[in-house]
Amino acid sequence: TATSDSDDSGESAKLAPASSASMRSSDDPAGNLGTKPNGVANGTGSGNGSGKSPVFAAETTREAFARYDVDGSGSLDFHEVFVALADMGALDGVLASAAADLFKQFDADASGTIDVAEFQALTVKVKALKGSLESKPAAEVPAGFLESASALPLRHSFEAFAAFGKGGISRAGGTAAAESVSGRDWAKVIKDCGLVGGVVSAATSDIIFARMTPKGKGVKRVLRWDDGTFLSALAGVAAEHRVTFGQVAARVAQCAPQRNVEPGNEEASLAAAEERAAAAGARA
């Protein structure tokens, strides 16, 4: 029997938590890094970066499974599972690292996939975790951060990651490639900036991405600067690490990849990326 979507059952990386004094940067002397911005979702609220209600909230778990099982194999992989759960609203208010751990429990054979019965049981378990995200210290985007001068280094880094491997496109070029970060780009941000470690794994970052990107069938899942979803995703990472948004933002602002890397030549900058990640870890 299909389980309805309403069937609720009932050491981090060395980003040392900041004191109230160290949370204040030169761009934020008042220490306002815990203030919620206007129009920007944070990493500890509903988790829906677009601010809209989940578009498939009334869908049963069996229906969601069938919709994402496009090849009819009878199984879903990790990415498909958490995109489906995000669409159903099941990830709202859920700690990403805890959800990733649950997937491992249900993927007993470590195949990276689960069947429909496992998906139904996993959904119930994930929904039981609602509120776990709020148990972490709030890591919110400062009010007005998007328009502030302190956001410029982070925006330049965002654009560099968005343009990486796409012909070195810059904002001045007026092209769309530097306006959004794909799932692959996001994974590079997390890895290159030394944000993987402790409870934050590649799987955890994937779940944060799924939770923050726009929901809906056929919708392009990307993080953007102008709608605040990229910042919200960084806040989600900060919440997992139990640090401030400002700490994560500063690290990402300092680890932008080289621009003007042509498609197919990404390996040329790999050593530099690894050096940046090591340096980021050393600064923590």
Secondary structure in CASP SS format (residue, H / E / C, confidence):
PFRMAT SS
TARGET T0000
AUTHOR 0000-0000-0000
METHOD secondary structure of the structure
MODEL  1
T C 1.00
A C 1.00
T C 1.00
S C 1.00
D C 1.00
S C 1.00
D C 1.00
D C 1.00
S C 1.00
G C 1.00
E C 1.00
S C 1.00
A C 1.00
K C 1.00
L C 1.00
A C 1.00
P C 1.00
A C 1.00
S C 1.00
S C 1.00
A C 1.00
S C 1.00
M C 1.00
R C 1.00
S C 1.00
S C 1.00
D C 1.00
D C 1.00
P C 1.00
A C 1.00
G C 1.00
N C 1.00
L C 1.00
G C 1.00
T C 1.00
K C 1.00
P C 1.00
N C 1.00
G C 1.00
V C 1.00
A C 1.00
N C 1.00
G C 1.00
T C 1.00
G C 1.00
S C 1.00
G C 1.00
N C 1.00
G C 1.00
S C 1.00
G C 1.00
K C 1.00
S C 1.00
P C 1.00
V C 1.00
F C 1.00
A C 1.00
A C 1.00
E C 1.00
T C 1.00
T H 1.00
R H 1.00
E H 1.00
A H 1.00
F H 1.00
A H 1.00
R H 1.00
Y H 1.00
D C 1.00
V C 1.00
D C 1.00
G C 1.00
S C 1.00
G C 1.00
S C 1.00
L E 1.00
D E 1.00
F H 1.00
H H 1.00
E H 1.00
V H 1.00
F H 1.00
V H 1.00
A H 1.00
L H 1.00
A H 1.00
D H 1.00
M C 1.00
G C 1.00
A C 1.00
L C 1.00
D C 1.00
G C 1.00
V C 1.00
L C 1.00
A H 1.00
S H 1.00
A H 1.00
A H 1.00
A H 1.00
D H 1.00
L H 1.00
F H 1.00
K H 1.00
Q H 1.00
F H 1.00
D C 1.00
A C 1.00
D C 1.00
A C 1.00
S C 1.00
G C 1.00
T E 1.00
I E 1.00
D C 1.00
V H 1.00
A H 1.00
E H 1.00
F H 1.00
Q H 1.00
A H 1.00
L H 1.00
T H 1.00
V H 1.00
K H 1.00
V H 1.00
K H 1.00
A C 1.00
L C 1.00
K C 1.00
G C 1.00
S C 1.00
L H 1.00
E H 1.00
S H 1.00
K C 1.00
P C 1.00
A C 1.00
A C 1.00
E C 1.00
V C 1.00
P C 1.00
A C 1.00
G C 1.00
F H 1.00
L H 1.00
E H 1.00
S C 1.00
A H 1.00
S H 1.00
A H 1.00
L H 1.00
P H 1.00
L H 1.00
R H 1.00
H H 1.00
S H 1.00
F H 1.00
E H 1.00
A H 1.00
F H 1.00
A H 1.00
A H 1.00
F C 1.00
G C 1.00
K C 1.00
G C 1.00
G C 1.00
I C 1.00
S C 1.00
R H 1.00
A H 1.00
G H 1.00
G C 1.00
T C 1.00
A H 1.00
A H 1.00
A H 1.00
E C 1.00
S E 1.00
V E 1.00
S C 1.00
G H 1.00
R H 1.00
D H 1.00
W H 1.00
A H 1.00
K H 1.00
V H 1.00
I H 1.00
K H 1.00
D H 1.00
C C 1.00
G C 1.00
L C 1.00
V C 1.00
G E 1.00
G C 1.00
V C 1.00
V E 1.00
S C 1.00
A H 1.00
A H 1.00
T H 1.00
S H 1.00
D H 1.00
I H 1.00
I H 1.00
F H 1.00
A H 1.00
R H 1.00
M H 1.00
T C 1.00
P C 1.00
K C 1.00
G C 1.00
K C 1.00
G C 1.00
V C 1.00
K C 1.00
R C 1.00
V C 1.00
L E 1.00
R E 1.00
W C 1.00
D C 1.00
D C 1.00
G C 1.00
T H 1.00
F H 1.00
L H 1.00
S H 1.00
A H 1.00
L H 1.00
A H 1.00
G H 1.00
V H 1.00
A H 1.00
A H 1.00
E H 1.00
H H 1.00
R C 1.00
V C 1.00
T C 1.00
F H 1.00
G H 1.00
Q H 1.00
V H 1.00
A H 1.00
A H 1.00
R H 1.00
V H 1.00
A H 1.00
Q C 1.00
C C 1.00
A C 1.00
P C 1.00
Q C 1.00
R C 1.00
N C 1.00
V C 1.00
E C 1.00
P C 1.00
G C 1.00
N C 1.00
E H 1.00
E H 1.00
A H 1.00
S H 1.00
L H 1.00
A H 1.00
A H 1.00
A H 1.00
E H 1.00
E H 1.00
R H 1.00
A H 1.00
A H 1.00
A H 1.00
A H 1.00
G H 1.00
A H 1.00
R H 1.00
A C 1.00
END
